[in-house]
């Protein structure tokens, strides 16, 4: 009885913590985009949804390596599953909004032109849905916790890289235009000198790649230095 109570407390605090982190990231992107663009509507919310999902996915990937080094972070580790699920929900909302609610911004012809980054995004979401499906208890029992953890960790990394390509392939022409000073003030852009919000998503994602790569090399070095 006592044990059941403890589990449900941990679970609900996991969700409230995850909502708090997601809320902060969502608010920061919203404020920044409002400051840059000068308005806030579904088009902006859609950018915020995709950006928050990408950043949350990144946070779930670095929580493990950071917790192993900084003991204070260990208490945040139980949030990881909830953060991952929130990232998945936000990404699904981003896709639904892009496809159904912004036909003027993104008509079929836009998808035909941008088929490659969209294919990367679609592959990422399919892998994420697969991981969520495999996380049902009956599948974990059937696979065994070891194999399930391997699927989960490789699936998460591959999906993250696919999101990275979704972002970079779609956005780099716009980044170059901004860098070359070709982006001017308009009714849709109050402050063109502010960097595009997607560049901050890029920076966050690159940081995740750097931390994971550094962690991998460190682990290899430690393994090599251990007596066989
Ligand atoms: C079939 C799958 C997907 C579709 C149809 C899709 C659609 C779009 C569209 C239309 C844009 C352009 C938004 C704009 O320029 O305002 C975009 C950008 C973006 N997408 Fe996706 N997306 C998909 C998957 C994903 C996933 C899985 C993620 C992340 C978890 C994601 C994150 C982003 C980000 C960060 C941007 C840049 C936002 C910005 O411009 O600031 N997308 N996506």
Boltz pocket constraint, residues with backbone or C-beta under 6 A from the ligand:
constraints:
  - pocket:
      binder: B
      contacts: [[A, 43], [A, 46], [A, 47], [A, 48], [A, 50], [A, 51], [A, 52], [A, 53], [A, 54], [A, 57], [A, 87], [A, 91], [A, 94], [A, 95], [A, 98], [A, 99], [A, 106], [A, 118], [A, 121], [A, 122], [A, 124], [A, 125], [A, 163], [A, 166], [A, 167], [A, 170], [A, 197], [A, 198], [A, 201]]
      max_distance: 6.0
